Amino acid sequence: MEKQVSIVVAASGEVKDIALSQGATVKEVLNEAGLRGYQLSRKGGEPLSPDTDLYSEATDSEKLYATPEDVSVGGGGSAPLSKITSALKKIADYIISKYKLYLERFKKQRFFFIKRVRLIRTRYIKQLNTASRIRLERKHKKNSVRIVGKDKEYTYWQENGWRKIGNEYRGFFQTKFGKWRGVIAENYRNDYSFYIVTPPAILRESSHWECFTHKGNGLYSIHFSHKPKDISSGILTVEQLITESFEEGRKGVSDVS
């Protein structure tokens, strides 16, 4: 039985409706959707591995988000030993999962290619906050005009409550661990500066902390190694970084105990 998921492409206005069969992976989904060079994640979550079995991982009708792979927050300095160990473990886990996935595919396909991902359609969402459809109706042989409905389809930043005020966007970076106020300044077309107000203390233990510069009154600017060209990609990247920092912090506590 197929599952259907929707992929929101950050800032492009596209929504890809995808049908999944058993064993369909994240990589297969991105290839079928024409999104090579992108990564897939849940709202505020870490990017899913390309070999993740998305059919098993996702729920039917779930909404996922695609962002460019090269958008990331820059880091510097030497990584602590715990992070190096964690990285080695991730590599080992990746190799093992790759091997298991190969065996599973070999058993299922039996030398025949099976397409497990099907693009149903591509929809385009409106970039405006609201757009009204106006219909002319004849009533008692007189023309009357009335608004019959409003479409409320948003890009990621609008969908999550961010608002544009002049040349600034204001809202919250939201994760399952909490939310933090943010400000995005539009310098000129496709160039933005990102700020976070009183970031979580867990970030201070992250290798990316030196990319946060205090500007006074609890406001920190965020330096990206590859600067995002759209608001949604930047917001998703910061939310993923915060989530990753909490996950690593929690894992470190559990290792010590």
C-alpha positions in Angstrom: 0.0 0.0 0.0 1.4 3.4 -1.0 1.9 6.4 1.3 1.7 10.0 0.2 4.0 12.8 1.5 4.3 16.5 0.5 7.7 18.1 0.1 7.8 21.9 0.6 10.8 23.4 -1.3 12.1 26.2 0.7 11.3 29.7 -0.7 10.5 28.3 -4.3 6.8 28.2 -3.9 6.7 24.6 -4.9 5.1 21.6 -3.2 5.9 18.2 -4.5 3.3 15.5 -3.8 5.0 12.1 -3.7 3.7 8.5 -3.6 5.9 6.0 -1.8 6.1 2.3 -2.0 7.8 0.0 0.6 11.5 0.5 0.8 11.5 4.0 -0.8 14.5 6.0 0.4 15.1 9.7 0.9 17.6 9.8 -2.0 15.1 8.2 -4.3 12.4 10.7 -3.3 14.7 13.7 -3.9 15.8 12.3 -7.3 12.2 11.7 -8.4 11.2 15.2 -7.3 14.1 16.7 -9.3 15.8 18.0 -6.1 19.3 16.7 -6.4 21.6 18.7 -4.1 18.9 19.1 -1.5 18.3 17.6 1.9 15.1 16.5 3.5 14.0 17.2 7.1 11.0 17.5 9.3 10.1 20.9 10.7 12.9 22.0 13.0 14.6 18.6 12.8 17.9 17.3 11.6 18.3 16.4 7.9 17.4 12.8 7.2 20.1 10.5 5.9 19.8 9.8 2.1 19.5 6.1 2.8 16.7 6.5 5.4 13.7 4.3 4.5 11.2 7.1 4.2 8.3 4.7 3.6 8.8 3.4 7.2 9.9 6.7 8.7 7.1 9.0 7.4 3.4 9.0 8.2 0.8 9.2 5.5 0.1 12.8 4.3 3.1 14.1 6.3 4.7 17.4 5.2 8.5 17.5 4.9 10.9 20.3 3.9 13.6 20.4 1.3 16.6 22.8 1.7 19.9 23.1 -0.3 22.7 21.0 1.1 25.2 23.8 1.1 23.3 26.0 3.5 25.0 25.7 6.9 26.3 27.7 9.8 30.0 28.1 9.7 32.2 26.6 12.5 35.8 27.0 13.5 38.4 25.7 15.9 39.2 22.1 16.8 36.4 19.7 17.6 36.5 18.2 21.1 37.3 14.4 21.4 33.6 13.6 22.2 32.5 15.1 18.9 35.3 13.2 17.0 34.1 10.0 18.6 30.5 10.8 17.8 31.5 11.5 14.1 33.3 8.1 13.9 30.3 6.4 15.3 28.0 8.1 12.8 30.4 6.9 10.0 30.3 3.3 11.3 26.5 3.4 11.7 26.2 4.8 8.1 28.3 1.9 6.7 26.3 -0.7 8.6 23.0 0.8 7.5 24.2 1.0 3.9 25.1 -2.7 4.0 21.7 -3.7 5.5 19.9 -1.6 2.9 21.9 -3.3 0.1 20.9 -6.7 1.4 17.3 -5.6 1.7 17.2 -4.3 -1.8 18.9 -7.4 -3.1 16.2 -9.6 -1.5 13.3 -7.5 -2.7 14.3 -6.7 -6.2 15.9 -10.0 -7.3 17.8 -8.3 -10.2 14.7 -6.4 -11.4 14.5 -2.6 -11.0 11.5 -1.6 -9.0 10.5 2.1 -9.0 9.3 2.8 -5.4 8.7 6.5 -5.7 6.2 8.3 -7.9 5.8 12.1 -8.4 2.1 12.7 -8.3 2.1 16.5 -9.1 3.9 19.7 -8.4 1.9 22.5 -6.8 2.8 26.2 -6.5 1.9 28.1 -3.4 1.3 31.8 -3.4 3.9 34.1 -2.1 1.4 36.7 -0.8 -0.1 36.5 2.7 -3.6 36.3 1.2 -5.1 36.3 -2.2 -8.8 36.8 -2.8 -10.9 35.3 -5.5 -13.7 37.5 -6.7 -16.7 36.2 -8.4 -19.4 38.1 -10.3 -22.9 36.9 -9.4 -26.2 38.0 -10.9 -28.8 38.6 -8.3 -32.3 39.9 -9.0 -31.0 40.8 -12.5 -28.3 43.1 -11.0 -24.6 42.6 -10.9 -23.0 42.2 -7.5 -19.5 41.5 -6.5 -18.5 39.7 -3.4 -15.4 37.9 -2.0 -16.1 34.2 -1.9 -12.9 32.8 -0.3 -9.3 33.4 0.6 -6.4 31.2 -0.1 -4.0 30.9 2.8 -1.0 29.1 1.5 2.3 30.3 2.8 6.0 29.8 2.4 7.8 28.2 5.4 8.6 31.5 7.1 5.0 32.7 6.8 3.6 29.4 7.8 5.5 29.5 11.1 4.3 32.9 12.1 7.1 35.2 10.9 6.0 38.7 9.9 7.6 41.3 7.7 7.9 44.8 9.2 9.6 47.2 6.8 12.9 45.6 5.9 12.9 43.2 8.8 11.3 39.8 9.4 10.4 38.9 13.0 9.4 35.6 14.5 10.6 32.6 16.4 13.1 29.8 15.6 11.0 26.8 16.7 12.1 23.3 17.6 10.7 20.5 19.8 13.0 21.8 22.6 11.6 25.3 22.6 11.5 28.5 20.6 13.7 31.6 20.4 13.0 35.0 19.1 14.7 35.9 15.8 15.2 38.9 13.5 16.1 38.8 9.8 17.3 42.0 8.2 16.9 42.3 4.4 20.0 44.1 3.2 19.1 44.0 -0.5 17.6 41.4 -2.9 18.5 37.8 -1.9 20.9 39.1 0.9 19.8 38.7 4.5 21.4 39.0 8.0 20.1 36.6 10.6 19.9 37.3 14.4 18.7 35.3 17.4 17.7 36.9 20.8 19.2 35.1 23.9 20.1 31.8 22.2 19.9 28.6 24.3 22.9 28.0 26.6 23.5 24.5 25.0 24.8 26.3 21.9 27.8 27.5 23.9 29.0 23.9 24.1 28.7 23.5 20.3 31.6 23.9 17.9 29.5 26.5 16.1 29.2 28.8 19.0 31.9 31.2 17.7 29.7 31.8 14.7 27.3 33.7 17.1 28.5 37.3 17.7 26.9 39.3 20.6 25.7 42.6 19.4 24.4 43.8 22.8 21.1 43.5 24.7 21.0 39.7 24.2 21.0 40.0 20.4 23.4 37.7 18.5 24.3 37.7 14.8 24.6 34.4 13.0 27.4 33.7 10.5 26.8 31.1 7.8 29.6 29.3 6.0 27.3 29.4 2.9 24.9 32.3 3.2 21.3 31.4 2.4 19.7 33.2 -0.5 16.2 32.9 1.0 14.6 33.4 4.4 13.1 29.9 4.7 16.4 28.1 4.1 18.1 30.2 6.8 15.3 29.7 9.4 15.4 25.9 8.8 19.2 25.8 9.1 19.2 27.6 12.4 16.3 25.4 13.7 18.2 22.3 12.7 21.4 23.5 14.4 19.6 24.2 17.7 18.0 20.7 17.5 21.3 19.1 16.8 23.0 20.9 19.7 20.3 19.7 22.1 20.5 16.1 20.8 24.3 16.0 21.1 24.1 17.6 24.6 21.5 15.0 25.8 23.6 12.2 24.3 26.7 13.5 26.1 24.9 13.4 29.5 23.7 9.9 28.9 27.2 8.7 28.0 28.6 10.2 31.2 25.9 8.6 33.3 
